[in-house]
Amino acid sequence: TDFPLLEYDEELQRFVAVHHPFTSPLPEDRSLLSEAADKIKDVKSAAYDLVCNGFEIGGGSVRIHEKEIQEKMFELLGLQREEAKEKFGFLLEALSYGPPPHAGMAFGFDRCAMILSGAPSIRDVIAFPKTATASDLMSGAPTQIDDHQLEELSVKNTVVASVDEE
């Protein structure tokens, strides 16, 4: 597969995960994680895609299952040790117990339906497709949420209504 584990984001001035921050590096590339940035960009991930007739229909990765590697990944992504502990302490603790290697994969059922039906576009088989702005043409979502619903969920709306919405 040869997918890179990380890529450098010039705007953020740090590495970002190509797949997700829990993707394991290939075993032969693990030692490169402690190298200089020009070597780190060469680290390949244990990620994979499932392709059918040229269409990606699934993808996944082997997850990091060692605490030290996960801590190094967080460090490379710019998470300070305390922030990583605050956000992912439960995971780091679980990894300290030595879980076995494990992996995951997600299939794109809609993509399979597109291939099987011979449809030219995935939009032709999605029951309720969203637009480029993530709005739903069938339901009109997203819509305004009334104050009672917000209160019930203990959520505060901080968006200032524009002149057109009033």
Order of alpha helices (4+ residues) and beta strands (2+ residues): beta-beta-alpha-beta-beta-alpha-alpha-beta-alpha-alpha
